[in-house]
Amino acid sequence: MPEITYGRWSPTEVMERVLDGTWVAASPPPPLAVEYLVIAGGGGGGSLIGGGGGAGGYRSSVIGESSGGGASAESVWTPTLSTNYTITVGAGGAGGISIGGGADG
């Protein structure tokens, strides 16, 4: 039986090994466990006589780190293989341009 080798293979290399009978399908990889850190932008401050902006957010699943507000770390995220996920990156709220307040973050 051929030895299982791990690594990166081009589609051509895989096809050559499948056709010559030396490709060995390994067992599925172990589940992924993703540690994450999210820093959220705060609300925008007011202009002229307006107050300061609101604080941003902090969420962490990194072992040994606390999450926002001193809470315990979040659970690690376990994504499903072969599934696409969307990550949205945004900004904090814009500051006010008149006597009114700033925007939400």
Phi, psi and omega in degrees: 000135179295150179283141178280129179238131179262152178157197179254132183232139174283159177303325179295316179297319178298312182298318179300318181286327175295315183292326180268003174082011181260359179279128179243122178283119179280165176295159182301149179293158178294159180300146177283144173231109187258120170274143183222158175223124181238125175247120182257140178290147180275177177286152181286146178282158178283165179260162178053261184260010181285161180278180179286165180284161178284157180291153174280193180240162181215118176232134183217140172246009182291127182301130180093350178257151172269166177260189183302144178068017180080008179292161176297159179302146176291167173288149175296156181264132180246092181287159177269131179300149179063026177241133177274139178236146178258133175243123181255129178248125181229183181246170172288175181289148178285148177288158179289152181245000177216202181295337181293173182277176178278181182269159175294152177275000000 
